[in-house]
Amino acid sequence: MPKSSHPVRVAAINFLNPAPLMWDFEHPPLAAKLAERYTLHYTRPALCADELLAARADLGLIPIASLTPDLAIVPGCTIASLDRVRSIQLIVKLKDGKQPHALKAVRTIAADTASRSSLAYTEILFRKFLGTQPAFIQHPADPIAMLEQADAALLIGDPALLALEARDQIEQAIGPCQWIDLAHEWTTRTGLPWVAAVWAVRPEALSLGHISPAEITDELTTSRDHGLAHIEDLVRQWTPRIAIPAETIRHYLTENIHYTLTSDCIEAMKLFRRYAAEIDALPPLPEPRFL
Ligand SMILES: C=C(O[C@@H]1C=C(C(=O)O)C=C[C@H]1O)C(=O)O
């Protein structure tokens, strides 16, 4: 295949959870062939969306909070969870050990600046489900510094997984905390999956890259399937890269994260955007657009 004069510029996420989706782009035998058509750039979720929306990228793994009517979702893959996701943690300081009231008593939340979807899920949890109005402070992911400044800290991705490993240390510094899995809060309240991110494209960019919607959908879905067939290789590759036990990485990639964009996930995405619009956390997105 000739090298495309306009490779599709891909904004991808540099956390552990998208690793299965990226398998073919990062491993032989397909990586070299895909590199002729796609150029990859890894960044934080919030920046993936910014790059796509500013047309500095053509395809991005982006938070569903950042979807606009101009972007089309590529069907097939997602970053979601059917119950506990593990990597979206709301850490709430306990006052006088009063656990049942801890959430309702939260007045300030330091939130990781890498997040878009989880931030809006947190706003929905407080403003729609609990009826309180905490203030949000944007903060880089550093649990102790966050909890020194606010009643609660919102962590996403690898920093959340690492914070769970350092739970004793964090509580020694801060005092006892309640650790809340935000995906579990959403799934128990709605009966629907918790959806964080999807592949989205600027449809006009595809014609420049001479890639059809069917090809892009097929290449991304096949990459996901190959990744899920190589979980043990991913566990081996990630164990030296992140200070998390191999068993936890395996469980995270196979049980916590759900990689298939089912009709339930699409329903969940619509409900999330409806609730977020109701509380003015995000602009309305009446119907998600698909490629
Ligand atoms: C499950 C996660 O999903 C991520 C969370 C996102 C968000 O909150 O905006 C965006 C992309 C996902 O990769 C995670 O990183 O922990």
The ligand as an SDF file (V2000), in Angstrom:
LIG
                    3D

 16 16  0  0  0  0  0  0  0  0999 V2000
  -11.6250    4.7660   32.9470 C   0  0  0  0  0  0  0  0  0  0  0  0
  -10.9650    5.8350   32.6100 C   0  0  0  0  0  0  0  0  0  0  0  0
  -11.4180    6.5230   31.5480 O   0  0  0  0  0  0  0  0  0  0  0  0
  -10.8670    7.7410   31.1060 C   0  0  0  0  0  0  0  0  0  0  0  0
  -11.5880    8.8650   31.7020 C   0  0  0  0  0  0  0  0  0  0  0  0
  -11.8630   10.0160   31.0010 C   0  0  0  0  0  0  0  0  0  0  0  0
  -12.4780   11.2380   31.6340 C   0  0  0  0  0  0  0  0  0  0  0  0
  -12.7980   11.2140   32.8170 O   0  0  0  0  0  0  0  0  0  0  0  0
  -12.6240   12.2630   30.9400 O   0  0  0  0  0  0  0  0  0  0  0  0
  -11.5470   10.0320   29.6370 C   0  0  0  0  0  0  0  0  0  0  0  0
  -11.0120    8.9660   28.9900 C   0  0  0  0  0  0  0  0  0  0  0  0
  -10.8740    7.6510   29.6080 C   0  0  0  0  0  0  0  0  0  0  0  0
   -9.7110    6.9670   29.2190 O   0  0  0  0  0  0  0  0  0  0  0  0
   -9.7320    6.2200   33.3220 C   0  0  0  0  0  0  0  0  0  0  0  0
   -8.8350    6.7690   32.7020 O   0  0  0  0  0  0  0  0  0  0  0  0
   -9.6430    5.9200   34.5020 O   0  0  0  0  0  0  0  0  0  0  0  0
  1  2  2  0
  2  3  1  0
  2 14  1  0
  3  4  1  0
  4  5  1  0
  4 12  1  0
  5  6  2  0
  6  7  1  0
  6 10  1  0
  7  8  2  0
  7  9  1  0
 10 11  2  0
 11 12  1  0
 12 13  1  0
 14 15  2  0
 14 16  1  0
M  END
$$$$
